[in-house]
């Protein structure tokens, strides 16, 4: 009584039985062969083998000299010890396998309740059990005999169902394969994008280094030419400063002679004047005749010889461009052909 009450509370007996036939690993109904663990719990042999292989990655195969291994039951965590045969040394649970066979036969033969199977809209008590090949729609037997599909070609619903399901499965496989190819292309494009960024940064660094070296060379040349101009400036200004010094000395001596001559002109006594006048006149005449000072040529201060024409360099800088790479052109042509394909 308690058992029956428990079944009624949990649902139908078939549903309760189905729950007991679920593998705790794959969460599907046990698949043959079913193995029974020492703790009396059941597993699909494949699931048990996968669990065993995960716990013993170095176990090779049946017949190996390795002395078995161990793993834990996923239901109760009881440690299961296996011999050298591995999972194949476990006992099959034939009782569970037979129960599964009976359960599947019962499910296939059990009549469906109303509402569990699509019903015909034209004939409410008729299930949709055939497929109209002409109209490509599922229908019922009454529609084929008396209804809109009486002149159409029909086929068993199950066969069309299996064919359509197989076709859809092939379409899914094709779509998944296409998605995998697209994902591969996306990964390749992402790798290409990263490589492009890395190569661009390397090209920028190289270009900056080359221009920095060119700028350093121009700066060095500029310093050299400036030093030459500075030396020429020093030579010319030094020579002119020397002339200025000489002219100032001559001017000072001439001014002193003028003062001496003026003082002599102020002398009133004839004898006293005549005693110094002759020598003074001779000194003034000699000073005015001899010792001609050097002069500079006209345009001496010009620095035209140090002008530099940079027009050709400016044109060369403006004409700077990247070297044409034939390999890159071939690569892009090949890439365009790939995209077209």
Buried (B, 14 or more C-beta within 10 A) or exposed (E): EEEEEEBEEEEEEEEBBBEEBEBBBBEEEBBEBBBBBEEEBBBBBBBBBBBBBEBBEEBEEEEEEEEBBEBBBBBEEEEBEBEBEBBBEBEBBEEBBEBBEEBEEEEEEEEEEEEEEEBBEBBEEBBBBBBBEEBEEBBBBBBBEEBEBEEBEBEEBEEBEEEEEEEEEEEEEEEEEEEEEEEEEEEEEEEEEEEEEEEEEEEEEEEEEEEEEEEEEEEEEEEEEEEEEEEEEEEBEEEEEEEEEEEEEBEEEEEEBEEBBEEBEEBEEEEEBEEEBEEBEEEBEEEEEEEEEEEEEEEEEEEEEEEEEEEEEEEEEEEEEEEEEEEEEEEEEEEEEEEEE
